[in-house]
């Protein structure tokens, strides 16, 4: 399954708005596992097509920040932003006029960006607002009313990442590459779907390969 040619099937993203359908309301009345919010679980239930069978589902136990070079960059960026803000506040106390007021204000957005880089979960969905699922046909991620789905036959690579606290990430790729530009250079990166911070990443992978 993992070595098949590119199926040109990246999946889909579905934004959910408006009132729930009758089927969705019935799904919301069914009992839910305690580790996921009822809204996310109900939305997942609505995605399961007739004849499609749910093999595994779960939510993150813990959302981790960046690792390695990404973490070092985030620490450096936040530290520099805080240093800039401290220097700017000192000019304010010295009575530097209009510039003394503007400089501290300019530093605030950079501090917020640094915090977001170091702690991606800040301002993002909580673990209980995210549901991952594996069926006999697809893999799905449900978060804050948004559904991402890939067909199983499009998955070409599976990677696992472990953390010291026992949690892990399941990283899926479909062989497709995204091209982007940064500082005048062209870069490429694989398109991936991640099940992050799982309490038992091996169980999720076993369900994925059991199909």
CORTA-V496592 format. One record per residue. N is the residue number from 1. RES is the residue in one small letter. PHI is phi as a letter, one per 40 degrees, with the letter a starting at -180 (* if undefined). Layout:
((N | RES | PHI) (N | RES | PHI))
This chain:
((1 | x | *) (2 | x | c) (3 | x | b) (4 | x | c) (5 | x | c) (6 | x | d) (7 | x | c) (8 | x | f) (9 | x | b) (10 | x | c) (11 | x | h) (12 | x | a) (13 | x | b) (14 | x | b) (15 | x | c) (16 | x | b) (17 | x | b) (18 | x | g) (19 | x | c) (20 | x | c) (21 | x | c) (22 | x | c) (23 | x | c) (24 | x | c) (25 | x | c) (26 | x | c) (27 | x | c) (28 | x | c) (29 | x | c) (30 | x | c) (31 | x | c) (32 | x | b) (33 | x | c) (34 | x | c) (35 | x | c) (36 | x | b) (37 | x | c) (38 | x | c) (39 | x | c) (40 | x | c) (41 | x | c) (42 | x | c) (43 | x | c) (44 | x | c) (45 | x | d) (46 | x | c) (47 | x | c) (48 | x | c) (49 | x | c) (50 | x | d) (51 | x | g) (52 | x | c) (53 | x | b) (54 | x | c) (55 | x | c) (56 | x | a) (57 | x | a) (58 | x | a) (59 | x | b) (60 | x | c) (61 | x | c) (62 | x | a) (63 | x | c) (64 | x | c) (65 | x | c) (66 | x | c) (67 | x | b) (68 | x | f) (69 | x | c) (70 | x | c) (71 | x | c) (72 | x | c) (73 | x | c) (74 | x | c) (75 | x | c) (76 | x | c) (77 | x | c) (78 | x | c) (79 | x | c) (80 | x | c) (81 | x | c) (82 | x | c) (83 | x | c) (84 | x | d) (85 | x | c) (86 | x | c) (87 | x | c) (88 | x | c) (89 | x | c) (90 | x | c) (91 | x | c) (92 | x | c) (93 | x | c) (94 | x | c) (95 | x | g) (96 | x | c) (97 | x | g) (98 | x | c) (99 | x | c) (100 | x | c) (101 | x | c) (102 | x | c) (103 | x | d) (104 | x | c) (105 | x | c) (106 | x | c) (107 | x | c) (108 | x | c) (109 | x | d) (110 | x | c) (111 | x | c) (112 | x | c) (113 | x | c) (114 | x | c) (115 | x | c) (116 | x | c) (117 | x | c) (118 | x | c) (119 | x | b) (120 | x | d) (121 | x | c) (122 | x | c) (123 | x | g) (124 | x | c) (125 | x | c) (126 | x | c) (127 | x | d) (128 | x | c) (129 | x | c) (130 | x | b) (131 | x | b) (132 | x | b) (133 | x | a) (134 | x | b) (135 | x | b) (136 | x | c) (137 | x | b) (138 | x | a) (139 | x | b) (140 | x | b) (141 | x | b) (142 | x | b) (143 | x | a) (144 | x | f) (145 | x | g) (146 | x | b) (147 | x | b) (148 | x | b) (149 | x | a) (150 | x | b) (151 | x | c) (152 | x | c) (153 | x | c) (154 | x | c) (155 | x | c) (156 | x | b) (157 | x | a) (158 | x | b) (159 | x | b) (160 | x | b) (161 | x | b) (162 | x | b) (163 | x | b) (164 | x | c) (165 | x | c) (166 | x | g) (167 | x | c) (168 | x | a) (169 | x | b) (170 | x | b) (171 | x | b) (172 | x | b) (173 | x | b) (174 | x | b) (175 | x | g) (176 | x | c) (177 | x | b) (178 | x | b) (179 | x | b) (180 | x | a) (181 | x | b) (182 | x | a) (183 | x | f) (184 | x | g) (185 | x | b) (186 | x | c) (187 | x | b) (188 | x | b) (189 | x | a) (190 | x | c) (191 | x | c) (192 | x | b) (193 | x | b) (194 | x | b) (195 | x | b) (196 | x | c) (197 | x | g) (198 | x | c) (199 | x | c) (200 | x | b) (201 | x | c) (202 | x | c) (203 | x | c) (204 | x | c) (205 | x | c) (206 | x | c) (207 | x | c) (208 | x | c) (209 | x | c) (210 | x | c) (211 | x | c))
